[in-house]
Amino acid sequence: MESSWKGIPATLVVLAGLAASGSSYQIIEGPKNATVLEGSEARFNCTVSPGWRLIMWALNDMVVLSVTPTEPIITNNRFTSASYEEGSNSISEMIIHDVQLGDTGRIKCSLQNSDRDASAFLSVQVMGELLIPRGNLVVTEDKPCNVTCHALGWIPLPDISWEIGVPVSHSSYYSGLEPDDLQSAVSILTFTPQGNGTLTCLANMKGLNAHKSVTVNLTVVEPSWESSYQSEIRKSASVKTNKESLETNVKSGSENNAYSPDEPRMAKLASLARESSESSVREQQGNRQPYQDCVPTGRELAAYFLGSRGPSNLKSCCEQSPAPSTHPCGSSSVPQEPAGDWRKEDRRH
């Protein structure tokens, strides 16, 4: 019987001793909820009465740190401890270094061989990026404009506000979710600038005394009242003035008022017009050669108007080919004056 006890490891003997004496101690005050920024430290305290032998710390029901009255049992370097005395009671503090978003969850302090424990909740927030896309701005004086600030990758989304370091006649802003990314926020500042200065976008973490800001310089320029349409009119007027000035210089070179530089050109155009008209007449006459064969002779016309011949001969000649309205045999368009000329000519003979 005695030999069997000699084979029990010493550690089991220690644990058995701790269990035997564990009924007289308790947790007086457990840890409290904490909200920390990713990458920072989180600290939790657990106060126990005298006589404790082992304190265990768990994150999301997984033991990450154990503490004895003499030293801590560290299994992960991100989880360490510190111990304090408060009267007859002991305070065990667990420190989580370089807190990660995945550390969010339930923190529990418990005593070995005891059904008593105390827990708290760890909230981890992430500070993302804050940016004004276009950077430094150049705007027109007294002309309303917008500036946009984006908060990307924040958990939870921050509260966004503005600090306006320029003189303005009006300003307002709206903040909300990004249309295409519900995990990001956007704020749009609308203002009417009246001078140079700075604009600062501020993002504040909810529940933490932490914020991030971005600042841009604002340069205000005077407005240009000349529109593009007015600019085109001004250019056209300038071209017209230059053209008139050039024509004036050309005319001033001819001191003879009876002479105009356009006269030779107009005379040439008139000559060309006459040549074109004569060419057209000759072409029409050539095309009407069959009709010209039917034109009565002078004697036939004279005999017709004097009544020496019947009109049938003249009519038969005209019926051989259709005649246009200018034909001498035309109906009412035949001029009567030439007939008188023929009579006069016959009298002379």
Phi, psi and omega in degrees: 000315179293326180293328180291326177291331180293340182271355180285129179302150183296329181296322180293326177297319180296314181296323178296322178292322178295320181293324182293327183258009188277352186282348185265356182244163183204166177274120180275317179214128182267181181291164179244156179301147181218144174237122183229165179269140178305133181094351180263195179253150174235134183235135179227136181246145177224120182257127182234157180280167181297154176099358180291154180239334181205127175248132180243135177249134181231144175242117182052048175067016175243122181293124181245348182202137175235143184229130173254168179299340183258326184196159176275155174252102187264126177247347179215124186294346177283346182242109179236176183221163172220151183234142180224160176246135178230091187069234177269353182268162179242143177243121175256127180245125173260133180244124176258117181268148177048061183300136179250161180300327179290350178281353179302131179153200187270129175254128183232134174250128182219158177254142180296142179058036177218141179271007179265136175210169178219143185224163177213176181240135178256122175251130180245127179250150183243126175267114183268211181266152176225125185209151169249110194306313188275355178068216181301144189237149171238119185232169181265137180299137177061021176245120181303140179213166182240144173231133185248137178238132183245134173248111187245133174076026179268140175225115349286179180295140184277170169270126184252135176220175184231146169244118185258111180256031178228151174290129181225156174266342179199145175203146175198159178214157179230135179237144180189192180281149172295135181302322185258000182211100183288353177266005180231156181241157179220146176226132182244120178261126176247128182206164177242104187283149176227007179185173181282161178165208182230155173235131182236127175260127183245134175239120183251133177289140179279123179086000180229151175271065182217142180206168176223149181220158174219136185236139176233152176273143180240124177247128182254132178244155179290147181289149174261114186279349182274115178284169178297324179295316178296326178295319178295320179298318180297320179295318180296319179297323179294318178297317180297318179297318179295323180292317179296322179296321179295317179295324178296319179295323180293315181292326181293343178284343178257103184284340180282112182291338180281351182252135176236137180299342181274346185297313178301322181292318180294321179295319179297319178297320179295320179296317178297322180296318179296317179298321179294322180293317180295321178296321180294321179296314180299321179295319179294321179295321179294324180288338182259024183303317178298326181286323180297333177296340183264003182288128180295152176281170180300319181294321179296321178294318181296316179296326181293313183287334179273351177082012180283340178232152178287156181288351185294324181295317179293322180293320180295327177293318183288335182283348180295333181212138179299134182251141174289174184295341180271358180294142180300341181264008181298162187291269185273354184268001180287121181293140182270339184296321180299332180298320177297321179299318180296320179299315180299320181295322180292326179294324181293331179270000000 
